[in-house]
Structures are given as C-alpha cells and as structure tokens.
Amino acid sequence: MYLLERLRTVVKRRLERHSLDPREQYTAIVKGVNLIGGLVGVDVFTPNFSPGNLHLRLVLLNTFAFFWINLYNLTTTYGNLVDFMFCLETLLYVFIAWIKIHVFVKHKTLILKLHQFMVQFFDQFHGDPEQDALLVRTLQDTYLLVALFGFCSSAAALLIFVSSFIWSMLFEYSLPLGFFIPTVGMDHLKGFALNFAFQLFESALMVAGIISSETAFFIFLQNACLQVDMLRLELARLGRLNELNTDGHHTGEIRTRIQTIIKHHIAHLE
C-alpha cells in the first residue's frame, strides 16, 4: 500500500536521523517506551527500577481512589441504564490497570532480562549486509507499530474530550465519560470544569499505561520474530554452503555453523 510505504519511509528517516547503528536504534525505541511508562511509574527498563518507588505508589493510590469513586457513581446512577453502563465501563478499566501493573512489577526481572538478551543479540551482528538489513527492517516495523498504536490511542482519547468540550460550549454541559467527583454538581461551569479536568487526568494516566504496556509487548513480539528470521537466514546460508561442499572442503565451516545455530535456537527457547 502506498500509505504504508510512505510511513515506512518516514520511520526509516527518523531512525537514521537518530543513528545508523541498529543497536542504537533499538535502544532509542526502548527508551521512548520506557519514558511513557515512567508517567505511571512502571519504567521497568530502567536498570535501578524499584516496585516501591514513590511515583508508582501514588499511581496505585490514585487507582484505589478512582475505584471507589466509580463504585459510588454506580450506586447513584442505578436505574439509569445509559449512565450506569458508562460508569461500569470505566470501572472495569481499573481492573485492567491493576493487572498490567501487577504483570510489570511481578515480572520486572524477567522483562529486564529479555531486554538485556536482545541487547546482546543485536551485538552479535556487525558488518554483515544481510543481517544488518534484517535488523533494520525489523526495527522499522517495530517503530512503525509503536508509533501508530501510540498515535491512535492518544488521538482517540483526545477526540473524545475535544468533541465533549465543543458540545458543552455550544449546547449543554456534557462530560466525555461516565464517572464524576461525588457531591460536585455538573450543572454549573465550576463543577463541570472540575469533573472535566478529573476525567482528563485519569484518562491520560490510563492511555499512558496502555501505550507503554502494549508497545513493550509489541517490542518483545517483534524481537521474537526477528530471532526466527535470523535463524531462517542462517539455515538458508547453511543450505547453500552445503550444496557447494561437494569435495568436503567446507565441512569444518558447516559443523561450526550448525553448532552456532543450535546454540542460538536454545538461547531463543530459553
């Protein structure tokens, strides 16, 4: 598709502007995702990351308060199906946030180990045109996937709030989401502004958490595919070398490559 190819070109230029080294490009992508995760206290790619950091504790305290506010909203909107479902929908996002935070905190060592493994994996390949091309293509796909997901997630949330703001200014006060601050009325400007700001703040935290967690998963998924592609490349080279080994001259090199492929495959499975 033309649009996709144009996006690939933009991504390629953006990465090359940062560095021509695939290893540096990978580090830059991870740093970007880690920066977004730091907004909600789950910057697990930081070497000295601690689950007990103050930022994460404040985020957990916020989700706890947000949960009870939504629960209160459910009791006050019971009987009104539309408002009740709006509140129930946002309440379910609290459980999603808790699950994601739990996964990041509980498996922080494994996540960092996977990251270090990929750093070492990238360091194994230097100067080989085919291998470098494969690394670069995978990084471009990863960056494009991360950027598109981040843009679409942010744009969708922003569109909801912008449309609600425009409607409220032209017709009547209308909040974009279902939850609201208890005892703060929305029939006057001050109450509407407080609830609008509260919803905007909570949504920003939620979007940041979703983007950081999902894009981290995208990175690991793309890296797993990269290792399989690299293994396929090595097997293809081994097959061509074996076809040339009619006189046994390449037997030693074939044995060495087979050992390397086996070690790589075992490391990948682990």
C-alpha positions in Angstrom: 0.0 0.0 0.0 1.2 3.5 -0.9 0.4 5.0 2.6 2.2 2.2 4.4 5.3 2.6 2.2 5.2 6.3 2.9 5.0 5.7 6.6 8.0 3.2 6.3 10.0 5.9 4.6 9.2 8.4 7.3 10.1 5.9 10.0 13.4 5.0 8.2 14.4 8.6 8.1 13.5 9.2 11.7 15.6 6.2 12.9 18.5 7.1 10.6 18.4 10.7 11.9 19.0 9.3 15.4 21.7 6.8 14.4 22.7 4.5 11.5 23.6 1.7 14.0 20.7 -0.7 14.5 21.8 -1.3 18.1 21.4 2.4 18.9 18.0 2.5 17.1 16.8 -0.4 19.3 17.9 1.4 22.4 16.1 4.6 21.3 12.8 2.7 20.8 13.0 1.1 24.2 13.9 4.4 25.9 10.9 6.0 24.3 8.5 3.3 25.6 10.2 3.4 29.0 9.7 7.2 29.1 6.0 6.8 28.6 5.9 4.0 31.2 7.6 6.4 33.6 4.5 8.6 33.5 2.7 5.9 35.5 5.7 4.7 37.5 6.3 1.5 35.5 9.6 2.4 33.7 10.8 -1.2 34.2 13.5 -0.9 31.5 15.4 1.4 33.9 18.2 -0.7 35.5 17.5 0.6 39.0 13.7 0.3 38.8 12.1 -0.3 42.1 8.5 -1.5 42.5 8.3 0.6 45.7 9.1 3.9 44.0 7.0 6.9 45.2 5.5 7.6 41.7 4.1 4.0 41.4 2.7 4.2 44.9 0.9 7.4 44.1 -0.5 5.9 40.9 -1.7 2.9 42.9 -3.3 5.2 45.5 -5.0 7.1 42.6 -6.4 3.9 41.1 -7.7 2.8 44.5 -9.5 6.2 45.0 -10.7 6.0 41.4 -12.2 2.6 42.0 -14.2 3.8 45.0 -15.4 6.9 43.2 -16.6 4.7 40.3 -18.3 2.4 42.7 -20.1 5.3 44.3 -21.1 6.5 40.9 -22.7 3.1 40.1 -24.9 3.4 43.2 -26.0 6.9 42.3 -26.7 6.1 38.6 -28.5 2.8 39.3 -31.8 2.9 37.4 -30.5 5.0 34.6 -29.2 2.3 32.1 -27.0 4.7 30.0 -25.2 6.4 32.9 -24.9 3.1 34.8 -23.2 1.4 31.8 -20.8 4.4 31.3 -19.7 4.1 34.9 -19.4 0.3 34.8 -17.3 0.6 31.7 -14.8 2.9 33.3 -14.8 0.8 36.5 -13.6 -2.2 34.5 -10.6 -0.2 33.3 -9.4 -0.1 36.9 -9.0 -3.9 36.9 -7.2 -3.7 33.6 -4.8 -1.2 35.1 -4.2 -3.3 38.2 -3.5 -6.4 36.1 -1.0 -4.6 33.9 0.8 -3.0 36.9 0.9 -6.4 38.6 2.5 -8.1 35.5 5.1 -5.3 35.1 6.0 -5.3 38.8 6.0 -9.1 39.4 7.9 -9.9 36.2 10.2 -6.9 36.2 13.3 -9.1 36.4 12.2 -11.2 33.5 11.3 -8.2 31.4 14.7 -6.6 32.0 16.3 -10.0 31.3 14.5 -10.2 28.0 15.7 -6.7 27.2 19.3 -7.5 28.0 19.1 -10.6 25.9 18.0 -8.5 22.9 20.8 -6.1 23.5 23.3 -8.9 23.5 21.6 -10.5 20.5 22.0 -7.2 18.5 25.6 -7.0 19.5 26.3 -10.4 17.8 25.8 -9.0 14.4 28.2 -6.4 12.9 29.0 -5.6 9.4 27.1 -8.4 7.6 24.9 -6.7 5.0 22.1 -9.3 5.1 22.0 -9.4 8.8 22.1 -5.7 9.2 19.3 -5.3 6.6 17.2 -7.8 8.6 17.8 -5.9 11.9 17.0 -2.6 10.3 13.8 -3.8 8.7 12.6 -5.3 12.0 13.3 -2.1 13.8 11.5 -0.1 11.3 8.4 -2.3 11.6 8.7 -2.2 15.4 8.9 1.6 15.4 6.1 2.0 13.0 3.9 -0.3 15.1 4.7 1.5 18.3 4.2 4.9 16.8 0.9 4.0 15.1 -0.5 2.5 18.3 0.6 5.4 20.4 -0.8 7.9 18.0 -4.2 6.2 17.5 -4.6 5.6 21.3 -3.8 9.2 22.1 -5.9 10.6 19.2 -8.9 8.6 20.1 -8.9 9.8 23.7 -8.2 13.4 22.6 -11.1 13.3 20.1 -13.5 12.2 22.8 -12.5 15.1 25.1 -12.4 17.7 22.3 -15.9 16.7 21.0 -17.3 16.8 24.5 -15.7 20.3 25.1 -17.2 21.7 21.9 -20.6 20.3 22.6 -20.5 21.7 26.1 -19.6 25.1 24.9 -22.2 25.2 22.2 -25.2 23.4 23.8 -25.1 22.0 27.3 -22.5 20.7 29.8 -21.7 17.1 28.9 -18.8 15.0 30.3 -17.0 12.7 27.9 -17.0 9.8 30.3 -19.4 8.4 32.9 -17.6 8.9 36.3 -17.7 12.1 38.2 -16.5 13.6 41.5 -19.1 12.9 44.2 -21.1 15.9 45.5 -19.6 18.1 42.7 -22.5 19.2 40.5 -22.2 19.5 36.7 -25.0 22.0 36.1 -22.6 24.9 36.6 -19.3 25.9 35.0 -17.1 25.3 38.0 -18.4 21.8 38.7 -18.2 20.9 35.0 -14.7 22.2 34.8 -13.5 20.2 37.9 -15.1 17.0 36.6 -13.8 17.5 33.1 -10.2 18.0 34.4 -10.6 15.0 36.7 -11.7 12.8 33.7 -8.9 14.2 31.6 -6.2 13.4 34.2 -7.5 9.9 34.8 -7.7 9.2 31.1 -4.2 10.5 30.5 -2.9 8.1 33.1 -4.8 5.2 31.5 -3.7 6.0 28.0 -0.1 6.2 29.1 -0.3 2.9 30.9 -1.9 1.2 27.9 0.6 2.6 25.4 3.6 1.7 27.5 2.4 -1.9 28.3 1.2 -2.8 24.9 4.1 -1.3 23.0 6.5 -3.2 25.3 4.7 -6.4 24.3 5.0 -5.3 20.6 8.8 -4.9 21.0 9.2 -8.4 22.5 6.9 -9.9 19.9 8.8 -8.3 17.0 12.1 -9.4 18.6 11.0 -13.0 18.8 10.1 -12.8 15.1 13.5 -11.3 14.4 15.3 -14.2 16.0 13.2 -16.7 13.9 14.0 -14.7 10.8 17.7 -14.6 11.7 17.6 -18.3 12.2 16.0 -18.8 8.9 18.7 -16.7 7.2 21.4 -18.8 8.8 19.7 -22.0 7.7 19.4 -20.7 4.2 23.1 -19.9 4.2 23.9 -23.3 5.6 21.9 -24.9 2.8 23.8 -23.0 0.1 27.1 -23.8 1.7 26.2 -27.5 1.9 25.4 -27.5 -1.8 28.9 -26.2 -2.5 30.5 -28.8 -0.3 30.9 -31.5 -2.9 34.6 -32.0 -2.1 34.3 -31.7 1.7 36.3 -28.5 1.7 33.6 -26.7 3.7 32.8 -29.5 6.2 34.5 -27.7 9.1 32.7 -24.4 8.5 29.4 -26.3 8.2 30.0 -28.0 11.5 30.8 -24.7 13.2 27.6 -23.0 11.7 25.4 -25.9 12.9 26.8 -25.5 16.4 26.1 -21.8 16.3 22.6 -22.3 15.0 21.9 -24.8 17.8 23.2 -22.5 20.5 21.1 -19.7 19.1 18.0 -21.8 19.0 18.5 -23.0 22.6 19.0 -19.4 23.8 15.8 -18.4 21.9 13.8 -21.1 23.5 15.1 -20.2 27.0 
